[in-house]
Amino acid sequence: MTTMSKMTVPFYGHVRQYQNIKAEIDANVNEVLMSGQYVMGPMLKRFEKEFAAFHNTKYAIGVGNGTDAIWLVLMALGIGPGDECITTANTFFATAEAIWIAGATAVFVDSDPLTNCIDPSKIEAAITPKTKCIVPVHLYGQCADMKAIRKVADKHNLYVVEDNAQAICARGNGFQIGELSDAACTSFIIQKNLGTFGDGGAVVTNNEKIDQGVRRLRNHGSLKRSVHSYGFNSRLDDIHAAVLSAKLKHIKEWSELRRKWAARYTAGLAGAKSFTLLTETPGNYHVYHLYVIETKKAADRDVLLKFLEDNGIDGKCHYPIAIHQQEGYPWGKDARIAGPIPNSERNAACCISLPMFPELTAEEVDYTIAKVLEWDKAQA
Ligand SMILES: *Cc1c(COP(=O)(O)O)cnc(C)c1O
């Protein structure tokens, strides 16, 4: 290969995406602006209907952000102080944070080394009489093994709440998101696969009690004007619903593009000796929220990241500090580790996310591949 001239490859393509569908977004937003109804208005209702239909669930409830979506569901289920929720430590901090906001204890079990999602075979040993819920994360855009998780949950009479912040439009092997759980929780912050220009979140569920509970809790404990019980303020604004309604029509084509770039990375990077590629479980439809590789040596991670930066490529780490390694990790009653979690720790130490968004170009992907391989060849 001839040496390529230096390029700049961004990590996100927010403005490219906006430019591609500007007319559709602007029309929807303008409809809200001219309606005079900006909070709990008709656009929110419309988007909730579309989002439920997209998931084949009975209900969708828009909330303020993805973190709120999780703890609002936990509270609607009556989960709180004295209860335990089982999840993973190699996820965005908010998964555990939501459990803590609900007042419950987060219990970390190890992740599967191939997908980095929760390892279902590790769950049973972590269950105690206090365990109420499993919170699997569909990390990087790939579904956790929900069939195996559901089996454990049924055996021990536990709830399952999916953290689906990263995997809208993904499918598991023989199941859909929202199908095998009590509820699935989504984030619409701009960098997620379906992102608004700011913060947003939603819950999808088939359970009427969760639907009514989250609707009440998100709006000052009120389902009827002037009648209140305990609650909060966590709503999805109609302007965000307008953006999301326009973008939802494109999520399938964008997921296909993410898969196309992922396949190009995987083919291009195959055979490298200094890092490993993560796998797509057979039968899964992975939507590559992130395209992550893991260096074989933890010491290489920051070196490769710096090399990418020096070559104009914006790489990142998701997530370099596992939750139990965070300074703010509330040791003691709020969290515990169930057994050693070496896979989650390796993931945190070795992960690198390469640029991944639908609006990438073939030149940008090929340049990134070439640079990563150039670094790989220089390793002993
Ligand atoms: C983004 C994210 C969240 C939190 O979503 P916010 O909308 O930022 O509150 C929760 N869990 C995971 C796995 C995420 O990636």
PDBQT file of the ligand as one rigid body, heavy atoms in Angstrom, charges set to zero:
ROOT
HETATM    1  C1  LIG A 401     -25.515   6.325  27.992  1.00  0.00    +0.000 C 
HETATM    2  C2  LIG A 401     -25.724   5.208  28.923  1.00  0.00    +0.000 A 
HETATM    3  C3  LIG A 401     -26.562   5.315  30.047  1.00  0.00    +0.000 A 
HETATM    4  C4  LIG A 401     -27.122   6.611  30.553  1.00  0.00    +0.000 C 
HETATM    5  O1  LIG A 401     -27.823   7.373  29.675  1.00  0.00    +0.000 OA
HETATM    6  P1  LIG A 401     -27.996   8.940  29.941  1.00  0.00    +0.000 P 
HETATM    7  O2  LIG A 401     -29.046   9.301  28.953  1.00  0.00    +0.000 OA
HETATM    8  O3  LIG A 401     -26.685   9.593  29.697  1.00  0.00    +0.000 OA
HETATM    9  O4  LIG A 401     -28.463   9.111  31.344  1.00  0.00    +0.000 OA
HETATM   10  C5  LIG A 401     -26.789   4.190  30.806  1.00  0.00    +0.000 A 
HETATM   11  N1  LIG A 401     -26.222   3.009  30.505  1.00  0.00    +0.000 NA
HETATM   12  C6  LIG A 401     -25.411   2.865  29.444  1.00  0.00    +0.000 A 
HETATM   13  C7  LIG A 401     -24.824   1.522  29.149  1.00  0.00    +0.000 C 
HETATM   14  C8  LIG A 401     -25.119   3.959  28.630  1.00  0.00    +0.000 A 
HETATM   15  O5  LIG A 401     -24.291   3.797  27.590  1.00  0.00    +0.000 OA
ENDROOT
TORSDOF 0
